[in-house]
Amino acid sequence: MYAIVEVGAKQYNVQKDDIIEVDKQPVNQGDNIVLDKVLLISKDKKVEIGQPYLKGASVEAVVLNQIKGKKTTAYKYRRRKSSHWEKGHRAQLTELKIKSIDLGL
């Protein structure tokens, strides 16, 4: 069984006991959260698709940690101008462990 959920503006394919990293959420470590924006649920060979979300379906998760992602670097170079700049960025992330997927039947 798997589900596709929307957290923030991104979509994640999740199964029970998966660990996902999502954009930072205003929750504390150890909190349980319910992700109710479920776009799709597949169980065995049956697929339920929401329009845009499935009514009553939810995914329960527990917050493992608030972390920083890998560093990304933006570099701008202008040829023959002796001009360049470099900026680094580390995204703030929330690490979630999926506890259960509820069909909402």
N, C-alpha and C positions, 0 to 999 in steps of 0.2 A: 504494500500500500504506500502510495506517495501522494503528495499534495504540492500545488504551486501556490505560494502565498506572496502577498505584496507587503513589504515593510519599507516605509519611507516612499521613495519613488522607484524602488527596484523590486524585481521578482526573484524568488528563490524556490528551487525544487528541493523539497525536504522529505525525509523519511524519519521514522521513529529512531531515536538515539543519534541522529546527525548533529554535528556541531557546525554552526554557521556564524559568520561574522557579518553584522549589519551595521549601517550607519548608527552613530551614537544615539541611544535612546535615554530618556530621563528616568532611569530605574537604578536600583541599587543591586549590588552583588548578592545573589541568593534569592532574589525576588522571583515569583512566578508571574508570567505574563501570558495573556491570551491574544493570539494573532487572529483577528476575525475577518481580515480581508483575504479570503480564500478564493482563488480564481478557478481551481480545478482540483478534483480528487479522483484518483484511480485506485480501485480495489479489485483485485483479481483481473478480470478482463472488462470490467464495467467502468466507464469513465463518465463523470458528471462535470459539466462545464457551466460556470456561472455567467450571468450577463448583467453587470460585469462580475459580481461576486455571488457565491453560493449562500443562500439564506440558511442560517442556523449552523453552518459548518464553522469549525474553529480548530486552531492548532495551539496546544499548550506548550510553553517553553519555560525553562529556568535560566536565569542570567548567571553565567559563569564568571564573567570578568568584564571590566572596561579596559580596553587596550588601545595601543596605537598601531597603525598598519605600517607596512614597509615604506621607506622613504622614496618618494618620486622626485625627480629633478626636471625642472624646465630650464632650457638653455636657449637663449636668443643670440644670434650672431649676425652682424651686418658686415659683409665683405668690403674691404678697402676703406672702412670708416674708423677703424680702431675702436669699435664699439661692440661690447657684448655684456650680457648679464646672465646670472644663474640664480635660480631660486629653488629651494627644497621645500617639501611639504610631507607631513605624515598625517594621514586621516585618523580621526578619533572613531573607534569602533566599539561595538558591544558584541560580546561573544555569547551566543545562545545555544543551549542544548535542547533539542526537541524531545518532549516527554510523550505526547500523544497527539493523534489526529482524530478529531470527532466529526462524524458525518452529519450530525444534526438531524437525524431522522426521528 
